Amino acid sequence: MMRNLNSSSNSNNRKKKWLRLGAVGLALLLLPRRSSLKADSKLAANAENEVNNKVANKFTKEDESALK
């Protein structure tokens, strides 16, 4: 009789551990990471700066050739 009681207790403990592990895993998936958001915004800002520089350089080259 004691063996069945311990077996049931172990089974419940395992279920609780897996439930906790699943809850922590789900929370980690749902919570955004700050570092990735910062990296994305820096990447977007850099790309925008590069486009603006290329456009500005193109206009200055065209203006210089028109002046000649």
N, C-alpha and C positions, 0 to 999 in steps of 0.2 A: 504494500500500500504506500509506503514512504517513497518508493522508487517512482511511482506514477505521479505523486505530488511534486517531486523534484523535477521530473521531466516536464510537467506542465508549467512549472515556474520558469525553467530554462527557456521553454518555448516562448513564453510571454516576454521574457527579458530580451530575447533575440528580436522579436517583433518590435519592441519598443526601440531598440537600437537602430533597426532599419528605418523605422518611422522617423526618428530623429535625424538620421543621416539623409534621408530623402527630403526632409523639411529644410535642412541646412543647404543641401544642393540646390533646391528650388529657389531659396532666398538668394543664393549667390548668382543664379542665372537671371533673376529678375532685377536685382539691384545694379544700376549702371556703375561702371568703373570710372572714376574721375580722370585717371590718367589717359584713358582712351579718348575721352571727350576733349581734353586739352590738346592731345596730339591731332585730333581731327580738325579742331578749329585753327591750329597753327598751320596745318597742311593747306587748308582752304585759304587762309590769309596769304601764305607764300605763293600759292598758285595765282591768286588775284593780283598780287604785286607783280609777278612775272608777266602776266598778260598786260597790265597797265604799262610796264616798262617797254614791252615790245611795241605796243601801239604808239607810245610817245616817241620811241626811236624811229618808227616808220614815218611818222609825220615830220620829224625834224629832217630826215634824209630827203623826203620829197620837197620840203621847203627849201633846202639847200640847193637841190638840183634845179628848182624853178628860178632861184635867184641868179644862177650862173648864166 
